[in-house]
């Protein structure tokens, strides 16, 4: 057959998209190591585990040593990824869940969300705070062990990074990356069946807020910055039916949907089964964010925002106000008394 009329083969992006959509493929029905390595009781939600609470002094954690920076992100992936443009006829979406934890808090683990995703064979990306990973080591390992789940960064303890310096961005990004690496290592150590897949280094700014400087610093550290184009509204304590309606009203092929898996989504656990069922009925398949990016062309913008540019200003102003109050408190604190100098020739004091 002449080359000019040879049947065309799908390119790598189209082939990946097709594999994610078709039942029976390695992507669609991959085994779940979590169920092979942990009992049903170990995977089940524990009493009180879902609800965020105040941390005790014994539960305070110190950030680990920073991971090495990655290759700077340039070209099509630079900037802020809002969604992905897919080949014609391909209907994939990325379900994403934030697992953030603030200072002085132990955030929750909303187990039924994970149960639903595993039961339905749905891929998902979890944007985890480094502190959340450190205070939930067993859950972090279970998530990392699952080849349909992807762990991405969401800063160490959900600090507003709009006014962060490049050094501060590096600290937030690279300590969290170290936590992700530790979770992957723990998964392999506990679960011989685990085969964590090498993914892109993905990062989501807390509060959906960044400046040009903090965005450039994250890209320079090797992070692909991911936001969303579908806002579920789940932290607002709206009914499950409203969350489902929000998602279905906004979704389109290549969408990135933002929800919460740390107990801050008050009715996400009730909404998720209906979201998955309605998306499947509409012909959608599910991909991690890394897989979605590999299946099409990223749609990027030059700034961070929730629904429209400038709508994170209230969070930025609140962060500046808190920083100013802390600085004023430090300035007003009495200075520590100076230690008197030892007399000449006196023996040093040891304790």
N, C-alpha and C positions, 0 to 999 in steps of 0.2 A: 504494500500500500504506500503510495507516495506520501512523503512527510507532510505535504500541504493539506492532506485530508485525514491524517491520522487522528483518531479520537483524542480529545484533550483530557488530560488528567488534572484533578484538582490540585491547586497549589498547596503549600504547607498550611497556610492559614485556613483555607477552606476545608482541607482534610481534617484539621484539628476540630473545627467547628462541627463537621459532620460526625466525628467520633464522639463528641460530647452530646450530640443530639440522639444518636441511634441507640436503641436498647441492644444489649448483648455485647457492646464494645467494652474494651478494657476501662475506658473512662466511665462509662455509664454504670457498670456493675462490678467495680473493683471490690475485693474482699475488704472487710473492716477489721484491721488488727486490734482495735480497741476491744471488740467483742471476743477476740481470740485470747487476749492477754489479761483482761480484767473481767471479773464476774459481774453478773447483773446487779448484785448488791453493791459492788464497788463503783459501778457506773451510775447507780441511782442517786437522785438528789437526797441529801441529808437534811434532817430538821434544822431550820434556821439558816441553811446555806445560801438560800436565794436572796435574803434581805441584807442590804448594806448596813453596816454598824460601825460604831466608833472603835478604833483600834486601842488595845491596851499597850502599856509601856513595853511589855515583853514582845509585842508583835511588830515593833518598829524594825524596819529593814534599811540597810545601807546599800546604795547602788553599787553594783559590781564595777570592776575595772572596765573601761570603755573598750569596745571592739575596735578593730582597725577600720578606718574609713574605706569605702568601696570606690570603684571607678566612678568619677563624676558623671552625672546624667546629662546628656546633651541630646540634641536632635529632636525627634518626634516625641520622646517621653519627657522632655524638659517642661517645666511649668507645672500646672495643676491639671490632672486628668479628671474630667467630669463624667465621661462616658466613653464608649468605643463604637466607632462606625464599623459595622459588619458587612460582609459580602451579601449581596441581594439574596433574600430568601432564608437567611440564617437568623434564627430567633433564639438568642442566648441572653441571659442576664446573670449578674453577680449579686448574690445575697451577701451582705456584709453586716457584721455585728461588732460594735465597740465594746471592749472589755477594759474600761478605764477605772482608775482608783486614785482618789485624791489623798493628800497628806492627812494623817490622822484618821483615816478611814480604812475599813476592810470592806471592799465592794462585794457584791453577791456573785453567785454562779447560778444562772437560770437553767437548771438541768433539763427541763422538758424541751427547751429549744434544741439542745444537742440531740436529745432522744428523737425528736421529730425529723431532724436533718438526717440522722443515721437510718431511721426507719424508711424514709422516702428516697434514700440514696442521693440526696441533694448536696452538691458542693457548696462551700461557704468560705469566706475569708473573715478572720477575726482580727480586728485592730486592737491589740492588747497593750496596755500600759506595762512597762517593765516591773513596776511595783505590784501590779495584779498578778503577773506571772510568778513573782517571788513569794507572794502570800497564798497562792493557790498552786503549789508545785505538783500535786497529784493530778489536778484537772488540766494543768498546762501540758503534762506528759501525755495524758489521754488524747488531748486535742492534736498535739504534734504527731502522735502515732498514726493518725488517720490520713490516708493519702488523698481523701476528698476534702480535707480541711487545710487551710493555709493560715499561718500566724504572721501578721504584719505589725509594724510599730505604731504606737500612739502616744509617744513621750513616756518619761519615767512615771510621773505622778500627775498628769493632766494639767500642767502649768500652761497658762496663756503665753504663747511664744511670739506674739505679734511684734513685741519690742525687743526680742531676744537678740543678743550679739551672736556672731558666728561661733564663738567659743561656747556659748550657752546652748546653741542649737546642736553643736557636736556632742555636748554632754548628754542632752536629752535623747538624741537619736542613737548614739553609739552605746550608751549603757542599756538602752532598751534592746538594741540588736544583740548585745551580749546575753540578755535574759532570754531572747528567742533561741539563741544557739544552745544555751543551757537546757531549755525545755526539750529541744530536739535530741540532745545527748541523753537526757533522762529517759525519753521515750524509747530510744534504742536500747538503753541499759535494762529497762524494765520489760521490754516487749521485743523478743527476737523477731517477731513477724513485722515489726514496724520498718518501713522503708521511707523515711521522710524525703520528699522530693525537693531538689534544689529549686528555689523560687527566686523571683526578683526581690530585691530589697524594697519593700513598700512602706510608706509612712503616711499617716493621717494626722494633720494638725489638730490639737485640742480646740474645742469650741468652733472648729471650722475656720480658724483665723490665722492668717499669716501676713507678713509684710513682704515687699519685694526683697528685702535683705534676708529675712529668715527663710523665705522660699529658695533663694539662691544658695544659701548655706546648706539647706537640706539636700538640694540637688548636687552640690559640691561634695557632700559626704557620701554620695552614691545612692541616695534614696529617691525612688519614683513616688511623687506626692499624689495621693489619691483622695478625691472627695466623692461626689455623688451627683446624680441628677434626679433621684427619687428620694424624697424625704418622707419617711413613714409617720413621723410625729409621735413615736411611741413614748418619749420621756414626758409627754404632756398629760399623762393620765387620762387619755381619751379612750373610749370603748374599743374593744377588739374590732368591731365592725367598721369603725371609722378608720382604723389603721389599714385594714384590708382595702377599703375604698380609696384611701390616699395612695396606696401603692398601685392599684389597678388603674386609677385615673391618670397617673403620670408615666407608667412604664412603657417602654418601647424597646425594640431590639438593641442590645448593647448597653442597657441601663445598668447603673450601679446603685443598689438600694441600700440605704443606711438604716440600721436598727440597733438595738442594744441587747447584749446577752449577760449583763452584770447586775440584773435586778432593777436597773433604772428604767427599763421599758416595762411599764406597769402591767400591760396586757399583751405583750409581744408573744408570750407562750400560747395564749388562746388564739391570736391572730395568725400565727405562722402556718398551721395546717391548712387553713382556708386560702392563704396567699399562695402556697405551693400548689394546692389543688386547682385554683383558678388560673395560675400561670401555665400549668401543664395543659389544662383544657384549652388554653389559647395558643398552644403549640410551642411554648417556651421550654428550653432546657436550661440547666444550671451549670455555671463555671466558676472557678475561683477567679479572682481579679487577674492573676498572672495568666491564666488560660484565656480569659476574655481578651486581654491585651494581645496575646499571641494569635488570636483568631481574627483580628481586624486592625483598624487604625485608631489610635487614641485621639480623642477630642479634648484638646487642652485649652486652658485660659491662663491669663497672666496674674490672677489674684485669687485668693481664697474667699469663699462666701457660702452661706447656707442656701438661700434661694436666689438672691440677687446681690450684685456688688455693693459693699458698704454695710450689709446687714449684721455684721459681727461687731460693729463699733461699740455697742453697749457692753459687750464682754471685754473689749480692749480697755475701755474707760474704767470699768470696775477693777480690772487688774492694775491699772496705773494708780488708782486711788488706794488700793490695798498696799501697793509698794511704797507710796508716799507716806501712808500711815505707819508702816513698819520703820521706814527711815526716820520719821519724826520721833517715834518711840525710842529708837536706838540713840538718837542725838540727845534726848531728854534724860536718858538713864544716867545715874551717877557713875562717875568714873571709879574703877576699882582702886583701892588704896595702894599707893606705891610701896614696894617692899623695901624696908630700910637697908642701906648698904652695910655689909659686915665691917666691923672695925679692922683696920690694917693689921695683918698678922694673925687674925682670928682663924681658927680651924673651920673648914667648911661644914655646914650642917647637912646631914644625910637623913633620909626618912625611908 
